Amino acid sequence: MDTIAQLSTQNATDELAAFCKAAGEPLRLNILRALSNDSFGVLELAHIFATGQSGISHHLKVLTQAGLVTSRREGNAIFYRRSLPHSQGRDELLHQALLSSLDKLPVSEEIAQRIEHVHAQRAQASQEFFERMAGDFQSRQDLIAGLPQFRDSLLALLDSLTFAPEATAIEVGPGDGVFLVELASRFQQVVAIDNSPQMLELARHTCAKQGLANVELKLADALYDALPVADCVVVNMVLHHFAAPAEALSQLARLIKPGGSLLITELCRHDQDWAKQACGDLWLGFDQDELALWASAAGLKPSESLYLGLKNGFQIQLRHFAKPDHEAISRTGS
């Protein structure tokens, strides 16, 4: 074996050894388990595992160097999430096997409660922001992307889909209710859901002004309250306000009838951190592949997509995810 081949083999062995060492510690495995479908900051992980910040930082450094976690900056904070196995990487199969095994393990009740506490703190901060800014909703929304900037593209995507005359729709987080006018003209029944009384009152005013008799307004939490299912669920510029976006997508999927659609208008990932303070954003947009991965995990099939670049530097993604109708597929196959 020549010198170059020997070095290559040694490097591969060293990398694999580092990977195994990083994964060979109980707390690091528990961190990976907690990051299964979520992102957390160092302080949040320190709370979840009742461990000092310096200790958590050390473990995250080891996991990062081994390629098991990756980080992204959200304003002044850095959030960590699991890395996906690199295609054709030396440790790809081992990486996949590790994550698959971890995801089969239950999360302890104590850890689950602390994770829920972190989510509740995020959600409370978001809800309090909307309660404070309800009277200034339109001007805040226009700082990033108001409905007029993507309405036509969203309607073109919506109208390219086929729904029965009796089809129903749900809009989660309808804001001032302007898009409800469009939904009411296309669906037999529309339900608008918001967990902020102040924001729901804005939508109520619009519905009354426009005479939208087929729109029902519900003060509820779309992720946790019992709600009817619909043929189409619309989520416009809301996902970046959810405490746990991946979990939110999973919960939203349950509101969709088999064969139905989820339409999401959302920011692409960006670095304009002023949006956190000015607009109450919890997340600075999302990668396109990130949404597709979460949707697939929720049992949805990625479909049509549109992307719009705005003059203020933001980019918007309009995404359609379909919920398969397994019964219809079975009948067709038979």
C-alpha positions in Angstrom: 0.0 0.0 0.0 1.5 3.4 -1.0 1.9 6.3 1.4 -1.2 8.2 0.2 -3.4 5.2 0.5 -2.1 4.6 4.0 -2.9 8.2 5.0 -6.3 8.0 3.5 -7.1 4.8 5.4 -5.7 6.3 8.7 -7.8 9.4 8.2 -10.9 7.4 7.6 -10.2 5.3 10.7 -9.6 8.4 12.8 -12.9 10.0 11.6 -14.8 6.8 12.4 -13.2 6.6 15.8 -14.2 10.2 16.5 -17.7 9.5 15.4 -18.0 6.4 17.7 -16.4 8.3 20.6 -18.9 11.2 20.2 -21.8 8.8 20.2 -20.5 6.7 23.0 -21.6 8.9 25.9 -25.1 8.7 27.5 -25.8 12.4 27.8 -24.7 13.1 24.2 -27.1 10.3 23.0 -29.9 11.9 25.0 -29.1 15.3 23.4 -29.4 13.7 20.0 -32.6 12.0 21.0 -34.1 15.4 22.1 -33.0 17.0 18.8 -34.9 14.4 16.8 -37.4 16.8 15.5 -36.4 20.1 17.1 -33.8 22.7 17.6 -32.6 24.0 20.9 -30.1 26.6 22.2 -27.4 25.9 24.8 -29.4 27.4 27.7 -32.5 25.4 26.7 -30.6 22.2 26.6 -29.0 23.0 29.9 -32.5 23.3 31.3 -33.8 20.2 29.7 -31.0 18.0 31.0 -30.5 19.9 34.3 -26.8 20.3 33.4 -24.4 23.3 33.5 -24.1 25.4 30.4 -20.4 24.7 30.1 -21.0 21.0 30.2 -23.7 21.2 27.5 -21.4 23.4 25.4 -18.6 20.8 25.6 -20.9 18.0 24.5 -22.3 20.0 21.6 -18.7 20.8 20.5 -17.9 17.1 20.4 -21.1 16.3 18.6 -20.5 19.1 16.1 -16.9 18.0 15.4 -18.1 14.4 14.7 -20.7 15.7 12.3 -23.6 14.6 14.4 -25.1 18.1 15.0 -25.1 21.4 13.2 -25.9 24.9 14.3 -27.6 28.0 13.0 -27.7 31.5 14.3 -31.2 32.9 15.2 -30.6 36.5 16.1 -28.2 36.6 19.1 -28.7 32.9 19.9 -27.3 29.8 18.3 -29.6 26.8 17.9 -28.5 23.2 17.4 -30.1 20.4 15.5 -29.2 17.0 14.3 -27.2 16.6 11.1 -28.5 14.4 8.4 -26.3 11.5 7.3 -24.1 12.6 4.5 -24.8 10.7 1.3 -21.9 8.3 0.5 -20.1 9.5 3.6 -17.7 7.1 5.3 -20.0 6.9 8.3 -23.4 7.2 6.5 -24.7 3.7 7.3 -23.5 3.9 10.9 -25.0 7.4 11.2 -28.4 6.3 9.8 -28.4 3.2 12.1 -27.6 5.4 15.2 -30.4 7.9 14.5 -32.9 5.1 13.7 -32.1 3.3 17.0 -32.3 6.5 19.0 -35.7 7.4 17.6 -37.1 4.1 18.8 -36.1 4.9 22.3 -38.7 6.6 24.6 -38.0 10.1 26.0 -38.2 10.0 29.8 -41.2 11.8 31.3 -39.0 14.2 33.1 -37.2 15.2 30.0 -40.4 15.4 28.0 -41.9 17.8 30.6 -38.8 20.1 30.4 -39.0 20.1 26.6 -42.6 21.0 26.9 -41.7 23.8 29.3 -39.2 25.2 26.8 -41.9 25.1 24.0 -44.4 26.8 26.3 -42.0 29.6 27.0 -41.5 30.2 23.3 -45.2 30.0 22.6 -46.0 32.5 25.4 -43.5 35.0 24.1 -45.0 34.8 20.6 -48.6 35.1 21.9 -47.8 38.0 24.1 -46.2 39.8 21.1 -49.4 39.4 19.0 -51.6 40.6 21.8 -49.5 43.7 22.1 -49.2 44.5 18.4 -52.7 43.6 17.2 -53.6 47.2 16.7 -50.4 47.7 14.6 -50.7 44.4 12.7 -50.6 45.6 9.1 -47.6 47.9 9.5 -45.6 45.2 11.2 -46.5 42.7 8.6 -45.5 45.0 5.8 -42.0 45.3 7.3 -41.3 41.9 5.8 -44.0 40.7 3.4 -47.6 41.7 3.4 -50.3 39.7 1.7 -50.4 41.8 -1.5 -46.8 40.8 -2.2 -47.7 37.1 -2.6 -51.5 37.0 -2.9 -51.6 36.5 -6.7 -48.9 33.8 -6.6 -50.7 32.0 -3.8 -54.0 32.2 -5.5 -52.5 30.8 -8.7 -51.1 27.9 -6.7 -54.4 27.3 -4.9 -56.5 27.5 -8.1 -54.2 25.0 -9.8 -55.5 22.4 -7.3 -58.8 20.5 -7.7 -61.4 20.5 -4.9 -64.9 19.3 -4.9 -67.8 21.9 -4.7 -68.4 20.9 -1.1 -64.8 21.2 -0.1 -63.9 22.9 3.2 -60.8 24.9 4.2 -59.0 26.0 7.4 -56.8 29.0 7.8 -54.4 28.9 10.8 -53.5 32.3 12.0 -55.6 34.4 9.6 -54.2 37.7 10.8 -56.6 40.5 9.8 -58.7 38.1 7.8 -58.1 39.5 4.4 -57.2 36.1 2.8 -60.4 34.7 4.2 -62.3 36.6 1.5 -60.5 34.6 -1.1 -61.0 31.3 0.7 -64.7 32.0 1.3 -65.3 32.4 -2.5 -63.6 29.1 -3.2 -64.8 26.7 -0.5 -68.2 25.8 0.9 -67.1 26.3 4.5 -64.1 28.0 6.0 -62.8 27.9 9.6 -60.3 30.5 10.8 -58.3 29.5 13.9 -56.2 31.8 16.1 -55.2 31.5 19.8 -55.1 35.3 20.2 -58.4 37.0 21.0 -57.0 40.3 19.8 -56.0 39.0 16.4 -59.2 37.0 16.0 -61.1 40.3 16.5 -59.3 41.8 13.6 -60.4 38.9 11.4 -64.0 39.1 12.8 -64.2 42.8 11.7 -63.1 41.9 8.2 -65.6 39.0 7.9 -68.4 41.3 9.1 -67.4 44.0 6.7 -67.2 41.6 3.7 -70.4 39.7 4.7 -68.6 36.3 4.8 -71.4 34.1 6.0 -69.6 30.8 5.4 -66.6 31.6 7.6 -66.5 30.4 11.2 -64.0 32.0 13.6 -62.6 29.8 16.4 -60.5 30.9 19.4 -58.4 27.8 19.6 -54.9 26.3 19.4 -54.5 24.5 16.1 -51.9 22.2 17.5 -53.6 21.0 20.6 -57.4 21.6 20.5 -59.8 19.2 19.0 -60.8 20.6 15.6 -62.6 19.4 12.4 -60.6 18.2 9.5 -60.7 20.0 6.1 -59.8 19.5 2.5 -57.3 22.4 2.5 -55.3 23.9 5.3 -53.7 27.3 4.7 -50.8 28.7 6.8 -49.6 32.1 5.7 -46.5 33.5 7.3 -47.2 31.8 10.6 -44.8 28.8 10.9 -41.9 31.0 12.0 -44.0 32.0 15.0 -44.5 28.4 16.2 -42.4 27.2 19.1 -41.6 23.9 17.5 -42.1 24.2 13.7 -41.5 20.5 12.9 -44.0 19.4 15.5 -46.4 22.0 14.2 -46.3 20.6 10.7 -47.0 17.1 12.2 -50.0 18.4 14.1 -51.3 20.5 11.1 -51.2 17.3 9.0 -53.9 15.8 11.2 -56.3 18.6 10.2 -56.2 17.6 6.6 -58.5 15.0 5.1 -56.9 12.1 3.1 -56.4 13.5 -0.4 -56.3 17.0 0.9 -53.7 19.8 0.8 -51.6 21.9 3.0 -50.6 25.3 1.6 -47.7 27.1 3.4 -46.4 30.6 2.7 -43.2 31.1 4.6 -39.9 32.9 4.6 -36.8 31.2 3.3 -34.0 31.2 5.7 -32.4 34.7 6.2 -30.2 36.6 8.5 -32.2 39.7 9.2 -32.4 39.3 12.9 -34.2 42.6 13.5 -37.4 40.6 12.5 -37.3 38.9 15.9 -37.8 42.1 17.8 -39.9 44.1 15.3 -42.2 41.3 14.1 -42.0 38.7 17.0 -40.5 36.0 14.8 -39.2 33.0 16.7 -37.3 31.7 13.7 -35.5 33.4 10.8 -37.2 31.5 8.1 -36.5 27.9 7.0 -34.5 26.0 4.4 -36.6 24.6 1.6 -35.3 21.1 2.2 -36.1 21.5 5.9 -39.8 22.1 5.3 -39.9 19.1 2.9 -38.2 16.9 5.4 -40.7 17.8 8.2 -43.6 17.5 5.9 -42.5 14.0 4.8 -42.1 13.0 8.4 -45.7 14.1 9.0 -47.0 11.9 6.2 -47.3 14.6 3.6 -46.0 14.5 0.1 -44.1 17.6 -1.2 -45.7 18.9 -4.4 -45.7 22.3 -6.2 -43.5 25.1 -5.0 -43.0 28.8 -5.9 -40.3 31.2 -4.8 -40.6 34.9 -4.7 -37.7 37.4 -4.2 -38.6 40.7 -2.5 -36.9 44.0 -2.8 -36.2 44.1 0.9 -33.9 41.1 0.7 -36.4 38.5 1.9 -37.4 35.4 -0.2 -40.8 33.8 0.2 -41.5 30.1 -0.5 -45.1 29.0 -1.4 -45.3 25.3 -0.8 -48.0 22.7 -1.5 -47.9 19.4 0.4 -50.5 16.7 -0.4 -51.9 14.2 2.1 -52.1 10.8 0.3 -55.5 9.1 0.2 -54.4 5.6 0.8 -57.9 4.1 0.4 -58.2 5.7 -3.0 -54.8 4.4 -4.0 -55.8 1.0 -2.8 -59.0 1.0 -4.8 -57.1 2.1 -7.9 -54.5 -0.6 -7.4 -57.1 -3.3 -7.0 
